C-alpha cells in the first residue's frame, strides 16, 4: 500500500501519518498516540492505525511487531465466546490499544530486567578485581539505562498527555454510539485503561532511575578505588626518587675519587673503608631526611 492510498483509505492528514511512518527513520522514533474522529494512531514501538473494526499494522516483520501479533493471537484464543459470556468485553479499538500498550510495557520491563542482571553480574565481577572489560561493560550498561530512562519517560508523557486531553478520551471509543451515562462509563473505562499503563511506565521509569543512580555510584566507587591505587603508586615512585637522589650524590663523590689524580687516600687501606662507610651513611641519612620531610609536609 502506497502512502497516497493509505491517506485516502484512512482520511488522515500527512502530518498525522508522519508520526508513525517507518520510512522516515529517526524522525518517527518518538512515541505517539494520536486520536482522531475515526482513527487512533499508535507509535509505541508497535506502529498501528486503528479503526473501529480493523487495524493496520506497519512494519509487521520487526521483532516487536511479531511479538505483538503472537500475544494478540494468544489473547484471541483465550477470549473465546464461552469464556466471554456474561463478561463485559472491551471494544475492538480499545483492545488493540491495550494490546499495543501491554507489549510496549513488556518490552520496557524486559530491558529493565536485562540491565538489572548486568548490574548484579558487574557487582560480582568487581568483587574479584577491576579489569578493562569492566569499564566497557559499565559504559555500555549506563548507555542502555539512559536510553531506557528516556524511552520510558517519553512513553509515560505521551500516555499522560492523552489522558489529560478530554477530547482524546471521549473519541477513543470509535465504535461507540452511547450517550449520557453509558458514554461516561465508556470514558471512565478508557481512563482506567490509560491510568493502568501509565502506572506501569512510571514504575519502569522509577526503577530505571534508581538503577542508573546505583550504576553511577558504582562508577564513582571504582574511580575512588583507582585513585587510591594511583596514589599508592605515586608514593612508591616518590620514595624511589628520594633514594635515587641520595645515590646520585654518592655517585658524585665516587666520581671525584675516580679522577686520574693522585692523593694520599690511594695508599691507605683504612681510608678506603672509611670513605665507603661515610658514603653509605651519608646516602642513607639523606634518604631518611628527605623521607621525613615529605611525611611532615603530608606528601607521603
Kinemage of the C-alpha trace (Angstrom):
@kinemage 1
@onewidth
@group {chain A} dominant
@subgroup {mainchain}
@vectorlist {calphas} color= white
{ca unk a 1} P 0.000 0.000 0.000
{ca unk a 2} L 1.391 3.368 -1.020
{ca unk a 3} L 1.382 6.462 1.136
{ca unk a 4} L -1.291 8.081 -1.056
{ca unk a 5} L -3.556 5.031 -0.781
{ca unk a 6} L -3.089 4.968 2.972
{ca unk a 7} L -4.062 8.615 3.281
{ca unk a 8} L -7.108 8.044 1.078
{ca unk a 9} L -8.313 4.971 2.993
{ca unk a 10} L -7.845 6.412 6.475
{ca unk a 11} L -8.771 10.066 5.824
{ca unk a 12} L -5.697 11.112 7.777
{ca unk a 13} L -3.576 14.164 7.161
{ca unk a 14} L 0.066 13.793 6.061
{ca unk a 15} L 1.062 15.497 9.308
{ca unk a 16} L -0.545 12.711 11.347
{ca unk a 17} L 0.959 9.981 9.199
{ca unk a 18} L 4.463 11.355 9.630
{ca unk a 19} L 4.278 10.463 13.334
{ca unk a 20} L 4.096 6.727 12.557
{ca unk a 21} L 5.641 6.443 9.082
{ca unk a 22} L 8.526 3.913 9.379
{ca unk a 23} L 10.195 5.228 6.195
{ca unk a 24} L 11.172 8.439 7.982
{ca unk a 25} L 13.670 6.634 10.222
{ca unk a 26} L 14.774 8.545 13.303
{ca unk a 27} L 12.028 11.136 12.906
{ca unk a 28} L 9.322 8.635 13.939
{ca unk a 29} L 11.106 7.086 16.924
{ca unk a 30} L 9.280 9.415 19.297
{ca unk a 31} L 6.303 7.663 20.960
{ca unk a 32} L 2.912 8.908 19.799
{ca unk a 33} L -0.765 8.244 20.466
{ca unk a 34} L -2.960 10.364 18.212
{ca unk a 35} L -6.745 10.187 18.465
{ca unk a 36} L -8.839 11.375 15.509
{ca unk a 37} L -12.538 11.179 14.722
{ca unk a 38} L -12.385 7.715 13.165
{ca unk a 39} L -8.821 6.537 13.827
{ca unk a 40} L -6.304 6.037 16.601
{ca unk a 41} L -2.646 6.208 15.584
{ca unk a 42} L -0.220 4.399 17.872
{ca unk a 43} L 3.571 4.516 17.736
{ca unk a 44} L 4.908 2.786 20.830
{ca unk a 45} L 7.425 0.538 19.122
{ca unk a 46} L 4.381 -1.085 17.532
{ca unk a 47} L 3.109 1.207 14.760
{ca unk a 48} L -0.612 0.888 14.047
{ca unk a 49} L -3.577 2.697 12.574
{ca unk a 50} L -6.630 1.506 14.483
{ca unk a 51} L -10.147 1.859 13.108
{ca unk a 52} L -13.464 0.856 14.651
{ca unk a 53} L -13.479 -2.607 13.027
{ca unk a 54} L -9.924 -3.234 11.834
{ca unk a 55} L -6.325 -2.190 12.368
{ca unk a 56} L -3.385 -1.694 10.027
{ca unk a 57} L -0.029 -2.836 11.450
{ca unk a 58} L 3.004 -1.111 9.938
{ca unk a 59} L 6.334 -2.949 9.755
{ca unk a 60} L 4.865 -6.379 10.597
{ca unk a 61} L 8.261 -8.067 10.097
{ca unk a 62} L 10.004 -6.380 13.024
{ca unk a 63} L 10.641 -8.351 16.207
{ca unk a 64} L 8.339 -6.165 18.297
{ca unk a 65} L 5.514 -6.446 15.751
{ca unk a 66} L 5.858 -10.221 15.633
{ca unk a 67} L 5.768 -10.373 19.435
{ca unk a 68} L 2.677 -8.186 19.352
{ca unk a 69} L 0.962 -10.470 16.817
{ca unk a 70} L 1.843 -13.520 18.884
{ca unk a 71} L 0.441 -12.018 22.090
{ca unk a 72} L -2.640 -10.829 20.191
{ca unk a 73} L -3.263 -14.340 18.861
{ca unk a 74} L -2.947 -15.780 22.371
{ca unk a 75} L -5.363 -13.137 23.653
{ca unk a 76} L -7.921 -14.032 20.984
{ca unk a 77} L -7.587 -17.739 21.772
{ca unk a 78} L -8.191 -17.071 25.463
{ca unk a 79} L -11.174 -14.809 24.861
{ca unk a 80} L -13.429 -17.484 23.391
{ca unk a 81} L -17.190 -16.835 23.276
{ca unk a 82} L -17.817 -19.308 26.104
{ca unk a 83} L -15.302 -17.532 28.356
{ca unk a 84} L -16.536 -14.050 27.439
{ca unk a 85} L -20.169 -14.922 28.063
{ca unk a 86} L -21.589 -12.794 30.846
{ca unk a 87} L -18.428 -10.632 30.980
{ca unk a 88} L -18.044 -7.088 29.732
{ca unk a 89} L -15.579 -7.014 26.850
{ca unk a 90} L -13.687 -4.030 25.527
{ca unk a 91} L -14.455 -2.626 22.080
{ca unk a 92} L -12.119 -3.698 19.301
{ca unk a 93} L -10.257 -0.384 19.167
{ca unk a 94} L -9.611 -0.318 22.921
{ca unk a 95} L -8.497 -3.937 22.823
{ca unk a 96} L -5.922 -3.041 20.163
{ca unk a 97} L -4.732 -0.003 22.114
{ca unk a 98} L -4.400 -2.118 25.266
{ca unk a 99} L -2.505 -4.830 23.381
{ca unk a 100} L -0.069 -2.237 21.989
{ca unk a 101} L 0.486 -0.685 25.421
{ca unk a 102} L 0.874 -4.104 27.000
{ca unk a 103} L 3.544 -5.107 24.502
{ca unk a 104} L 5.315 -1.769 24.961
{ca unk a 105} L 5.386 -2.125 28.761
{ca unk a 106} L 6.534 -5.733 28.437
{ca unk a 107} L 9.452 -4.629 26.262
{ca unk a 108} L 10.404 -1.924 28.772
{ca unk a 109} L 10.255 -4.398 31.658
{ca unk a 110} L 12.363 -6.930 29.743
{ca unk a 111} L 15.023 -4.308 29.044
{ca unk a 112} L 14.966 -3.231 32.683
{ca unk a 113} L 15.370 -6.824 33.878
{ca unk a 114} L 18.279 -7.320 31.467
{ca unk a 115} L 20.025 -4.198 32.800
{ca unk a 116} L 19.395 -5.329 36.378
{ca unk a 117} L 21.007 -8.712 35.663
{ca unk a 118} L 24.005 -6.988 34.068
{ca unk a 119} L 24.330 -4.737 37.126
{ca unk a 120} L 24.334 -7.689 39.542
{ca unk a 121} L 26.864 -9.502 37.363
{ca unk a 122} L 29.051 -6.409 37.292
{ca unk a 123} L 28.943 -6.122 41.075
{ca unk a 124} L 30.133 -9.730 41.426
{ca unk a 125} L 32.900 -9.107 38.898
{ca unk a 126} L 34.146 -6.043 40.782
{ca unk a 127} L 34.497 -8.077 43.960
{ca unk a 128} L 37.129 -10.185 42.183
{ca unk a 129} L 39.039 -7.261 40.687
{ca unk a 130} L 38.922 -4.396 38.214
{ca unk a 131} L 39.758 -5.126 34.594
{ca unk a 132} L 39.495 -3.256 31.311
{ca unk a 133} L 36.395 -5.209 30.310
{ca unk a 134} L 34.717 -3.966 33.484
{ca unk a 135} L 34.867 -0.379 32.261
{ca unk a 136} L 33.487 -1.352 28.848
{ca unk a 137} L 30.569 -3.186 30.462
{ca unk a 138} L 29.946 -0.251 32.785
{ca unk a 139} L 29.867 2.209 29.892
{ca unk a 140} L 27.526 0.070 27.777
{ca unk a 141} L 25.193 -0.505 30.712
{ca unk a 142} L 24.985 3.209 31.519
{ca unk a 143} L 24.175 3.950 27.886
{ca unk a 144} L 21.445 1.297 27.885
{ca unk a 145} L 19.952 2.667 31.117
{ca unk a 146} L 19.954 6.243 29.828
{ca unk a 147} L 18.191 5.112 26.639
{ca unk a 148} L 15.665 3.096 28.653
{ca unk a 149} L 15.010 6.004 31.001
{ca unk a 150} L 14.457 8.345 28.048
{ca unk a 151} L 12.172 5.857 26.324
{ca unk a 152} L 10.073 5.159 29.426
{ca unk a 153} L 9.787 8.886 30.141
{ca unk a 154} L 8.641 9.637 26.591
{ca unk a 155} L 6.003 6.870 26.648
{ca unk a 156} L 4.793 7.970 30.092
{ca unk a 157} L 4.469 11.588 28.938
{ca unk a 158} L 2.568 10.547 25.811
{ca unk a 159} L 0.069 8.468 27.792
{ca unk a 160} L -0.308 11.290 30.309
{ca unk a 161} L -0.958 13.840 27.553
{ca unk a 162} L -3.649 11.591 26.071
{ca unk a 163} L -5.177 11.031 29.495
{ca unk a 164} L -5.273 14.768 30.225
{ca unk a 165} L -6.998 15.528 26.919
{ca unk a 166} L -10.750 15.040 27.466
{ca unk a 167} L -11.461 15.101 23.727
{ca unk a 168} L -8.998 12.259 23.111
{ca unk a 169} L -10.529 10.184 25.899
{ca unk a 170} L -14.027 10.791 24.530
{ca unk a 171} L -13.139 9.983 20.906
{ca unk a 172} L -11.042 6.887 21.641
{ca unk a 173} L -14.114 4.620 21.633
{ca unk a 174} L -14.502 4.849 17.853
{ca unk a 175} L -17.301 2.302 17.539
{ca unk a 176} L -19.400 3.695 20.386
{ca unk a 177} L -22.845 5.166 19.806
{ca unk a 178} L -23.580 5.573 23.503
{ca unk a 179} L -24.795 8.762 25.100
{ca unk a 180} L -25.389 10.049 28.600
{ca unk a 181} L -24.439 7.730 31.443
{ca unk a 182} L -23.266 4.945 29.113
{ca unk a 183} L -20.864 7.370 27.411
{ca unk a 184} L -19.485 8.477 30.775
{ca unk a 185} L -18.897 4.831 31.721
{ca unk a 186} L -17.008 4.273 28.482
{ca unk a 187} L -14.845 7.318 29.123
{ca unk a 188} L -14.135 6.076 32.642
{ca unk a 189} L -13.127 2.728 31.195
{ca unk a 190} L -10.715 4.447 28.801
{ca unk a 191} L -9.264 6.475 31.675
{ca unk a 192} L -8.796 3.351 33.796
{ca unk a 193} L -7.048 1.648 30.891
{ca unk a 194} L -4.648 4.535 30.317
{ca unk a 195} L -4.026 5.071 34.037
{ca unk a 196} L -3.080 1.414 34.497
{ca unk a 197} L -0.392 1.545 31.808
{ca unk a 198} L 0.657 4.991 32.994
{ca unk a 199} L 1.453 3.418 36.363
{ca unk a 200} L 3.334 0.626 34.591
{ca unk a 201} L 5.546 3.060 32.693
{ca unk a 202} L 6.086 5.190 35.807
{ca unk a 203} L 7.195 2.097 37.712
{ca unk a 204} L 9.683 1.197 34.967
{ca unk a 205} L 10.921 4.792 34.799
{ca unk a 206} L 11.395 4.972 38.570
{ca unk a 207} L 13.205 1.633 38.713
{ca unk a 208} L 15.428 2.686 35.811
{ca unk a 209} L 16.323 5.945 37.549
{ca unk a 210} L 17.213 4.074 40.745
{ca unk a 211} L 19.332 1.534 38.849
{ca unk a 212} L 21.059 4.302 36.905
{ca unk a 213} L 21.840 6.111 40.160
{ca unk a 214} L 23.275 2.900 41.631
{ca unk a 215} L 25.357 2.439 38.499
{ca unk a 216} L 26.740 5.952 38.790
{ca unk a 217} L 27.551 5.361 42.467
{ca unk a 218} L 29.330 2.152 41.493
{ca unk a 219} L 31.249 4.030 38.817
{ca unk a 220} L 32.296 6.644 41.387
{ca unk a 221} L 33.437 3.951 43.822
{ca unk a 222} L 35.549 2.413 41.057
{ca unk a 223} L 37.066 5.834 40.351
{ca unk a 224} L 37.875 6.300 44.044
{ca unk a 225} L 39.494 2.857 44.196
{ca unk a 226} L 41.601 3.587 41.134
{ca unk a 227} L 42.589 6.990 42.526
{ca unk a 228} L 43.757 5.310 45.755
{ca unk a 229} L 45.807 2.851 43.724
{ca unk a 230} L 47.361 5.673 41.693
{ca unk a 231} L 48.199 7.474 44.939
{ca unk a 232} L 49.998 4.400 46.275
{ca unk a 233} L 51.943 4.093 43.034
{ca unk a 234} L 52.871 7.786 43.217
{ca unk a 235} L 54.132 7.306 46.778
{ca unk a 236} L 56.318 4.409 45.693
{ca unk a 237} L 57.665 6.471 42.795
{ca unk a 238} L 58.474 9.329 45.185
{ca unk a 239} L 60.314 7.010 47.579
{ca unk a 240} L 62.330 5.616 44.688
{ca unk a 241} L 63.099 9.153 43.530
{ca unk a 242} L 64.356 10.048 47.024
{ca unk a 243} L 66.635 7.010 47.120
{ca unk a 244} L 67.858 7.734 43.587
{ca unk a 245} L 68.637 11.345 44.510
{ca unk a 246} L 70.695 10.271 47.536
{ca unk a 247} L 72.526 7.645 45.465
{ca unk a 248} L 73.293 10.294 42.840
{ca unk a 249} L 75.039 12.420 45.479
{ca unk a 250} L 77.128 9.386 46.416
{ca unk a 251} L 77.931 8.875 42.743
{ca unk a 252} L 79.304 12.432 42.599
{ca unk a 253} L 81.688 11.679 45.477
{ca unk a 254} L 82.875 8.430 43.914
{ca unk a 255} L 83.360 10.247 40.647
{ca unk a 256} L 85.662 12.726 42.346
{ca unk a 257} L 87.799 9.896 43.725
{ca unk a 258} L 87.737 8.165 40.383
{ca unk a 259} L 89.546 11.004 38.569
{ca unk a 260} L 93.091 10.330 37.416
{ca unk a 261} L 94.580 12.489 40.165
{ca unk a 262} L 96.826 11.294 42.975
{ca unk a 263} L 96.097 11.862 46.663
{ca unk a 264} L 97.152 10.329 49.974
{ca unk a 265} L 93.967 8.191 50.133
{ca unk a 266} L 95.192 5.743 47.460
{ca unk a 267} L 97.937 4.399 49.707
{ca unk a 268} L 95.744 3.806 52.765
{ca unk a 269} L 93.503 0.780 53.194
{ca unk a 270} L 91.801 2.357 56.189
{ca unk a 271} L 90.858 5.422 54.094
{ca unk a 272} L 89.009 3.185 51.607
{ca unk a 273} L 86.809 1.607 54.271
{ca unk a 274} L 86.275 4.963 55.976
{ca unk a 275} L 85.180 6.700 52.793
{ca unk a 276} L 82.914 3.808 51.834
{ca unk a 277} L 81.236 3.788 55.257
{ca unk a 278} L 80.830 7.557 55.302
{ca unk a 279} L 79.391 7.488 51.764
{ca unk a 280} L 76.813 4.822 52.598
{ca unk a 281} L 75.874 6.588 55.841
{ca unk a 282} L 75.517 9.914 54.003
{ca unk a 283} L 73.258 8.383 51.322
{ca unk a 284} L 71.116 6.673 53.947
{ca unk a 285} L 70.940 9.843 56.047
{ca unk a 286} L 69.993 11.942 53.029
{ca unk a 287} L 67.241 9.472 52.072
{ca unk a 288} L 65.902 9.365 55.626
{ca unk a 289} L 65.883 13.163 55.895
{ca unk a 290} L 64.037 13.602 52.619
{ca unk a 291} L 61.528 10.889 53.577
{ca unk a 292} L 60.771 12.578 56.922
{ca unk a 293} L 60.478 15.952 55.201
{ca unk a 294} L 57.867 14.540 52.777
{ca unk a 295} L 55.978 12.895 55.639
{ca unk a 296} L 55.977 16.140 57.623
{ca unk a 297} L 54.531 18.099 54.710
{ca unk a 298} L 51.910 15.427 54.028
{ca unk a 299} L 53.319 14.379 50.663
{ca unk a 300} L 53.709 10.755 51.758
